[in-house]
Amino acid sequence: MTLIRRLFLTLALAPALLGSALGASAVVAADLPEVTAADRVMGRADAPVTVVEYASFTCSHCADWQTEVLPTFKARFIDTGRVRLVFRNLPTRPAEISMTAAGIAHCAAPDHFFAVAESFFKGQPALFAGGSTWFQDAIAVSGRTRPEIEACFRDPATNAALQAEVAGAAAAGVEGTPTFFVNGRKTADHTLVTLTAAIDAAASGR
């Protein structure tokens, strides 16, 4: 059995829960879960502005943001201590692939999470072209061995953590990926211009 099948069969994230998050337009008032120690965070813990990103490793728009916007965003806001970026995974179709990727990222060593995310996003074109090393490439930079990743998949806490992320997206009214919140307020889009305006407003208390 292939790695993807074994991991996916171990990580049985409920399809109904996944569907409820992507169809969350009925949620009127956003109820964004608070940032906790379980979150994967880039930037200083005491940054005055918190940006929460809901994304999927199989989402092409998310990959575009990662490769085209994040470098400038990081240099301008994260590296200067103005913003902390919180990444939360909301798996999208094809579910078997995105949920397995979410599990690998979750099971990576915490300080290797964003290296895994970068591997997945940069490897998307090869994956969609039929490449077969997408998961292995991510595991190689995860700070864990393949047996350790597989053992993490078998831990019920992994499934519970990913389900909590999906449920949190639904509660926050997330309708698609990527979706961004700046100090709890959903942005109109994910362009650098919109995010900059929202961050400036949050920093000034507006």
C-alpha distance (Angstrom), angle and dihedral (degrees) to the residues before:
residue distance angle dihedral
M1 . . .
T2 3.81 . .
L3 3.80 122.9 .
I4 3.80 92.4 -110.6
R5 3.81 93.0 52.7
R6 3.80 94.2 46.4
L7 3.78 93.8 47.9
F8 3.79 94.6 43.3
L9 3.80 93.0 49.0
T10 3.81 88.8 51.0
L11 3.79 92.9 47.2
A12 3.81 101.8 54.5
L13 3.81 100.0 177.2
A14 3.80 105.6 -175.4
P15 3.85 111.1 -102.0
A16 3.79 90.6 -149.7
L17 3.80 90.3 57.6
L18 3.79 91.0 49.2
G19 3.78 90.8 50.3
S20 3.79 93.0 48.4
A21 3.79 91.4 56.9
L22 3.79 94.5 49.8
G23 3.78 90.4 47.5
A24 3.78 94.4 48.4
S25 3.80 96.4 123.5
A26 3.82 88.7 111.4
V27 3.80 89.0 68.1
V28 3.80 105.5 97.0
A29 3.81 105.3 -179.8
A30 3.79 116.5 49.0
D31 3.79 113.8 -126.7
L32 3.78 102.8 -174.1
P33 3.82 113.1 -167.7
E34 3.79 114.2 -118.1
V35 3.78 119.9 -105.8
T36 3.80 111.8 -97.7
A37 3.79 138.4 176.2
A38 3.80 87.7 -90.4
D39 3.81 91.8 66.2
R40 3.80 123.3 96.3
V41 3.79 106.7 -123.3
M42 3.78 134.0 -173.1
G43 3.79 114.8 -162.4
R44 3.79 139.7 23.8
A45 3.79 118.0 -29.9
D46 3.81 90.3 -135.9
A47 3.82 95.8 50.9
P48 3.83 109.0 137.9
V49 3.81 93.8 -131.6
T50 3.80 127.0 51.2
V51 3.80 119.9 -158.8
V52 3.81 115.7 -167.0
E53 3.79 117.4 -161.5
Y54 3.81 124.1 -164.4
A55 3.78 108.8 -161.9
S56 3.79 143.5 153.4
F57 3.78 126.3 -137.0
T58 3.82 90.4 -134.6
C59 3.82 94.1 49.5
S60 3.82 111.0 108.1
H61 3.83 92.7 -158.1
C62 3.82 88.5 53.7
A63 3.80 90.1 51.7
D64 3.80 90.4 49.6
W65 3.81 89.9 52.8
Q66 3.80 91.6 47.7
T67 3.79 94.6 50.8
E68 3.82 102.2 32.2
V69 3.82 106.5 30.2
L70 3.80 108.3 23.3
P71 3.84 96.8 68.5
T72 3.83 91.4 58.3
F73 3.83 92.2 37.7
K74 3.80 90.6 52.1
A75 3.79 94.7 48.1
R76 3.80 93.6 45.7
F77 3.79 101.8 40.9
I78 3.82 114.8 8.5
D79 3.80 101.1 41.8
T80 3.82 90.2 46.3
G81 3.81 92.3 54.2
R82 3.80 95.0 -115.5
V83 3.82 97.3 113.6
R84 3.77 141.0 27.8
L85 3.81 114.7 -154.3
V86 3.81 117.8 -145.3
F87 3.81 116.1 -162.4
R88 3.80 118.7 -154.6
N89 3.77 121.8 178.9
L90 3.78 122.1 -129.8
P91 3.81 106.1 178.1
T92 3.80 115.7 -140.4
R93 3.78 133.5 -174.2
P94 2.97 131.4 -24.5
A95 3.79 80.6 52.7
E96 3.80 97.1 -171.7
I97 3.79 91.0 58.7
S98 3.80 100.2 37.9
M99 3.80 95.0 46.1
T100 3.79 91.8 49.7
A101 3.80 89.7 50.1
A102 3.80 90.5 48.7
G103 3.79 89.5 52.3
I104 3.80 93.4 49.9
A105 3.80 91.1 50.0
H106 3.80 91.4 47.7
C107 3.80 91.3 49.7
A108 3.80 94.6 48.3
A109 3.78 119.2 104.4
P110 3.83 104.2 -82.7
D111 3.80 93.9 -117.4
H112 3.82 89.4 51.6
F113 3.81 96.4 51.2
F114 3.79 96.4 100.2
A115 3.81 91.6 45.9
V116 3.80 87.5 56.9
A117 3.80 91.0 47.1
E118 3.80 90.5 50.8
S119 3.80 90.6 49.4
F120 3.80 92.0 52.2
F121 3.80 95.3 46.1
K122 3.80 96.0 44.2
G123 3.80 90.2 45.3
Q124 3.81 94.7 53.0
P125 3.84 96.2 97.6
A126 3.80 91.2 53.2
L127 3.81 90.9 46.2
F128 3.79 93.1 51.8
A129 3.82 89.5 46.2
G130 3.79 89.4 58.8
G131 3.79 101.3 -91.1
S132 3.79 116.7 160.6
T133 3.83 105.1 -159.2
W134 3.83 99.6 69.5
F135 3.81 95.3 109.8
Q136 3.78 95.1 38.1
D137 3.80 91.6 51.3
A138 3.80 90.6 53.4
I139 3.80 93.5 46.6
A140 3.82 88.4 51.8
V141 3.82 90.7 63.8
S142 3.83 96.2 35.9
G143 3.78 97.5 93.8
R144 3.81 87.6 -123.3
T145 3.78 134.8 91.9
R146 3.78 120.7 -116.2
P147 3.86 91.5 -108.1
E148 3.81 88.8 52.0
I149 3.81 91.1 51.2
E150 3.80 91.1 49.0
A151 3.80 91.5 48.3
C152 3.81 89.1 51.4
F153 3.81 89.6 52.6
R154 3.80 89.7 55.9
D155 3.82 91.3 54.2
P156 3.84 109.1 98.9
A157 3.80 88.2 -143.2
T158 3.81 89.5 69.6
N159 3.79 93.0 57.2
A160 3.81 90.4 44.8
A161 3.80 92.5 51.2
L162 3.80 93.4 51.0
Q163 3.78 92.4 45.6
A164 3.81 88.3 51.9
E165 3.80 90.1 54.8
V166 3.80 91.5 50.8
A167 3.81 92.0 46.3
G168 3.80 89.7 48.5
A169 3.80 90.4 53.6
A170 3.79 90.3 52.4
A171 3.80 91.6 48.9
A172 3.80 90.2 50.6
G173 3.79 92.4 52.3
V174 3.79 96.6 -112.7
E175 3.80 109.4 171.8
G176 3.78 101.5 177.7
T177 3.77 145.6 -14.4
P178 2.91 135.5 -48.0
T179 3.81 99.2 29.5
F180 3.80 123.0 164.1
F181 3.80 133.7 -159.6
V182 3.80 121.8 -165.7
N183 3.81 111.3 -158.0
G184 3.81 87.9 -23.4
R185 3.81 97.8 -46.7
K186 3.80 119.2 114.2
T187 3.80 113.1 -126.1
A188 3.80 122.3 -131.9
D189 3.80 91.6 -122.1
H190 3.78 141.2 -15.9
T191 3.80 101.0 -103.8
L192 3.79 119.3 128.2
V193 3.81 90.0 -119.2
T194 3.82 92.9 56.0
L195 3.79 93.8 43.2
T196 3.80 91.9 48.3
A197 3.80 91.9 52.1
A198 3.82 91.4 48.1
I199 3.80 92.3 48.1
D200 3.80 92.6 48.4
A201 3.82 90.4 49.5
A202 3.80 92.1 48.3
A203 3.79 92.2 48.0
S204 3.81 91.0 52.6
G205 3.80 92.9 46.7
R206 3.79 95.8 -110.1
